[in-house]
Amino acid sequence: MDGESHSQSRRRFLKTSGLVAGVTATAVTAPWVRRAGAADTIIWKIQTSWPAGVGLETFQNWCGTIKEKTGGQLEFQPFKAKDIVGDFELLDGVK
């Protein structure tokens, strides 16, 4: 076997080995990737001090962006003033 033919054979072997290794790595990790994507979304209930108006609307819009920003891992469920606890009980309502 001459040097050039040997070199081509070696390249072919390395390409094939790399492809097989890549497919094997994908097949081995695929179940974990799929499971990670199916993780449950954590939902936080959040109450604001605004009973209505622009402040409440801004708060609700902001809460609506959290799920997208966290890739679906976290979601904020907004509540207006006094829906969960009274005005001066917000810190007591944190659990």
Backbone as JSON, one array per atom type, in Angstrom:
{
  "sequence": "MDGESHSQSRRRFLKTSGLVAGVTATAVTAPWVRRAGAADTIIWKIQTSWPAGVGLETFQNWCGTIKEKTGGQLEFQPFKAKDIVGDFELLDGVK",
  "N": [[0.85, -1.17, 0.0], [0.67, 2.15, -0.92], [1.85, 5.39, 0.28], [-0.02, 7.49, -0.12], [-2.48, 6.19, -0.55], [-2.75, 4.83, 1.84], [-3.03, 7.0, 3.55], [-5.5, 8.05, 2.71], [-7.16, 5.94, 3.38], [-6.87, 5.97, 6.1], [-8.0, 8.47, 6.72], [-10.65, 8.01, 5.95], [-11.34, 6.05, 7.8], [-11.14, 7.55, 10.19], [-13.13, 9.5, 9.79], [-15.42, 7.88, 9.66], [-15.33, 6.72, 12.2], [-15.65, 8.99, 13.79], [-18.25, 9.76, 13.07], [-19.73, 7.53, 13.94], [-19.21, 7.69, 16.69], [-20.43, 10.14, 17.28], [-23.15, 9.6, 16.7], [-23.62, 7.58, 18.55], [-23.2, 8.96, 20.97], [-25.31, 10.78, 20.83], [-27.51, 9.04, 20.87], [-27.22, 7.91, 23.39], [-27.47, 10.1, 25.15], [-29.93, 11.16, 24.5], [-32.37, 10.25, 25.89], [-32.18, 11.62, 28.37], [-32.13, 14.29, 27.62], [-34.65, 14.57, 26.48], [-36.22, 14.05, 28.73], [-35.49, 16.19, 30.36], [-36.55, 18.33, 28.95], [-39.22, 17.9, 29.33], [-39.78, 18.68, 31.85], [-41.62, 19.77, 34.72], [-43.35, 22.88, 34.96], [-42.63, 25.39, 37.27], [-44.78, 27.14, 39.3], [-45.29, 30.29, 40.58], [-47.22, 32.07, 42.83], [-48.01, 35.39, 42.82], [-48.61, 38.37, 44.45], [-49.57, 41.73, 44.03], [-49.43, 45.16, 45.18], [-51.13, 46.81, 43.92], [-54.48, 47.56, 43.27], [-55.87, 47.97, 40.92], [-55.79, 49.45, 37.6], [-53.09, 51.13, 35.8], [-50.73, 50.3, 37.05], [-51.34, 47.68, 37.96], [-51.88, 46.47, 35.51], [-49.39, 46.69, 34.22], [-47.86, 45.11, 35.94], [-49.13, 42.6, 35.55], [-48.57, 42.17, 32.84], [-45.77, 42.0, 32.95], [-45.48, 39.7, 34.53], [-46.46, 37.86, 32.73], [-44.35, 37.56, 30.96], [-42.38, 36.06, 32.13], [-42.37, 33.23, 31.94], [-41.56, 32.75, 29.3], [-39.04, 33.95, 29.36], [-37.68, 32.28, 31.09], [-37.55, 29.94, 29.79], [-39.75, 28.28, 30.09], [-39.5, 27.11, 32.56], [-40.25, 28.47, 34.86], [-43.12, 30.13, 36.05], [-45.09, 32.99, 36.64], [-47.95, 33.62, 38.49], [-50.1, 36.15, 38.51], [-51.66, 38.21, 41.03], [-54.05, 40.6, 42.1], [-54.18, 43.36, 44.48], [-55.14, 42.37, 47.73], [-56.2, 39.91, 46.94], [-55.08, 37.54, 47.85], [-53.79, 37.97, 50.38], [-54.11, 40.57, 52.89], [-53.48, 44.2, 52.63], [-51.26, 44.93, 54.31], [-50.07, 42.53, 54.81], [-48.44, 41.24, 53.06], [-45.75, 40.3, 53.27], [-46.13, 38.39, 55.22], [-47.56, 36.54, 53.85], [-45.79, 35.11, 52.32], [-44.55, 32.0, 51.65]],
  "CA": [[0.0, 0.0, 0.0], [1.51, 3.34, -0.97], [1.6, 6.38, 1.33], [-1.23, 8.26, -0.37], [-3.62, 5.29, -0.36], [-2.81, 4.6, 3.28], [-3.53, 8.24, 4.14], [-6.93, 8.14, 2.41], [-7.81, 4.9, 4.16], [-6.86, 6.44, 7.48], [-9.0, 9.55, 6.8], [-11.97, 7.39, 5.87], [-11.54, 5.41, 9.1], [-11.37, 8.58, 11.21], [-14.45, 10.09, 9.54], [-16.43, 6.9, 10.05], [-15.28, 6.6, 13.66], [-16.25, 10.21, 14.34], [-19.69, 9.69, 12.84], [-20.27, 6.51, 14.84], [-19.13, 8.23, 18.05], [-21.45, 11.18, 17.4], [-24.46, 8.95, 16.75], [-23.7, 6.87, 19.83], [-23.36, 9.97, 22.03], [-26.67, 11.3, 20.72], [-28.44, 7.99, 21.3], [-27.08, 7.7, 24.83], [-27.95, 11.26, 25.9], [-31.28, 11.56, 24.07], [-33.42, 10.1, 26.91], [-32.06, 12.65, 29.39], [-32.51, 15.56, 27.01], [-36.1, 14.54, 26.35], [-36.77, 14.14, 30.07], [-35.27, 17.55, 30.85], [-37.49, 19.21, 28.26], [-40.57, 17.63, 29.8], [-39.85, 19.03, 33.27], [-42.79, 20.56, 35.08], [-43.17, 24.31, 35.18], [-42.85, 25.84, 38.64], [-45.68, 28.3, 39.28], [-45.28, 31.12, 41.77], [-48.34, 33.0, 42.97], [-47.44, 36.68, 43.23], [-49.61, 39.42, 44.65], [-49.06, 43.09, 44.01], [-50.16, 46.1, 46.04], [-52.04, 47.59, 43.08], [-55.79, 46.94, 43.13], [-56.33, 48.12, 39.53], [-55.12, 50.53, 36.88], [-51.88, 50.93, 35.0], [-49.77, 49.53, 37.85], [-51.73, 46.28, 37.91], [-51.71, 46.01, 34.13], [-47.95, 46.54, 33.99], [-47.46, 43.94, 36.72], [-49.63, 41.4, 34.88], [-47.79, 42.0, 31.61], [-44.44, 41.55, 33.34], [-45.62, 38.3, 34.96], [-46.66, 37.07, 31.53], [-43.1, 37.37, 30.22], [-41.43, 35.25, 32.9], [-42.31, 31.86, 31.42], [-40.74, 32.78, 28.09], [-37.66, 34.3, 29.73], [-37.05, 31.16, 31.8], [-37.65, 28.73, 28.97], [-40.83, 27.43, 30.56], [-39.2, 26.51, 33.86], [-40.89, 29.23, 35.92], [-44.25, 30.95, 35.62], [-45.67, 33.81, 37.7], [-49.39, 33.79, 38.41], [-50.31, 37.42, 39.19], [-52.88, 38.5, 41.76], [-54.13, 42.01, 42.48], [-54.2, 43.62, 45.92], [-56.12, 41.72, 48.6], [-56.72, 38.64, 46.42], [-54.57, 36.44, 48.67], [-53.64, 38.5, 51.74], [-54.41, 42.0, 53.01], [-52.47, 45.17, 52.23], [-50.06, 44.94, 55.14], [-49.74, 41.15, 55.13], [-47.73, 40.65, 51.91], [-44.59, 39.51, 53.71], [-46.63, 37.24, 55.97], [-48.11, 35.58, 52.88], [-44.71, 34.4, 51.64], [-44.31, 30.68, 52.26]],
  "C": [[0.9, 1.23, 0.0], [1.06, 4.35, 0.08], [0.3, 7.14, 1.14], [-2.49, 7.42, -0.13], [-3.82, 5.02, 1.13], [-3.4, 5.81, 3.99], [-5.03, 8.39, 3.91], [-7.71, 7.12, 3.23], [-7.92, 5.35, 5.63], [-7.9, 7.55, 7.68], [-10.41, 8.98, 6.81], [-12.31, 6.73, 7.21], [-11.88, 6.44, 10.17], [-12.73, 9.24, 11.03], [-15.55, 9.15, 10.0], [-16.48, 6.75, 11.57], [-15.92, 7.81, 14.32], [-17.76, 10.21, 14.2], [-20.34, 8.7, 13.8], [-20.27, 7.02, 16.28], [-20.2, 9.29, 18.27], [-22.85, 10.6, 17.51], [-24.65, 8.24, 18.08], [-23.92, 7.86, 20.97], [-24.77, 10.54, 22.01], [-27.67, 10.28, 21.23], [-28.39, 7.79, 22.81], [-27.67, 8.87, 25.61], [-29.38, 11.65, 25.57], [-32.34, 11.36, 25.15], [-33.36, 11.19, 27.98], [-32.46, 14.01, 28.84], [-34.02, 15.63, 26.91], [-36.75, 14.71, 27.72], [-36.62, 15.55, 30.63], [-36.24, 18.52, 30.21], [-38.91, 19.04, 28.76], [-40.74, 17.98, 31.28], [-41.07, 19.91, 33.53], [-42.41, 22.02, 35.28], [-43.49, 24.63, 36.64], [-43.69, 27.11, 38.57], [-45.62, 29.01, 40.63], [-46.51, 32.02, 41.74], [-47.77, 34.3, 43.53], [-48.55, 37.71, 43.31], [-48.92, 40.78, 44.65], [-49.87, 43.96, 44.97], [-51.15, 46.93, 45.23], [-53.38, 46.88, 42.95], [-56.31, 46.99, 41.69], [-55.47, 49.18, 38.85], [-53.86, 50.11, 36.15], [-50.85, 50.09, 35.76], [-50.07, 48.04, 37.8], [-51.53, 45.71, 36.52], [-50.24, 45.78, 33.8], [-47.42, 45.3, 34.71], [-47.9, 42.64, 36.04], [-48.87, 41.12, 33.58], [-46.39, 41.46, 31.91], [-44.48, 40.07, 33.75], [-45.78, 37.37, 33.75], [-45.4, 36.79, 30.74], [-42.13, 36.39, 30.88], [-41.28, 33.84, 32.33], [-41.42, 31.78, 30.18], [-39.27, 33.03, 28.43], [-36.93, 33.15, 30.42], [-37.14, 29.85, 31.02], [-38.7, 27.75, 29.46], [-40.6, 26.8, 31.92], [-39.95, 27.18, 35.0], [-42.02, 30.07, 35.34], [-44.78, 31.71, 36.83], [-47.16, 33.93, 37.46], [-49.73, 35.06, 39.2], [-51.67, 37.53, 39.89], [-52.88, 39.98, 42.14], [-54.21, 42.13, 44.0], [-55.39, 42.94, 46.58], [-56.71, 40.43, 48.04], [-56.27, 37.46, 47.29], [-54.47, 36.87, 50.13], [-53.94, 40.0, 51.72], [-53.22, 42.88, 52.65], [-51.16, 45.07, 53.02], [-49.62, 43.53, 55.54], [-48.95, 40.46, 54.0], [-46.55, 39.79, 52.35], [-45.01, 38.29, 54.51], [-47.15, 36.15, 55.03], [-47.05, 34.78, 52.14], [-44.46, 33.08, 52.37], [-43.34, 29.91, 51.43]]
}
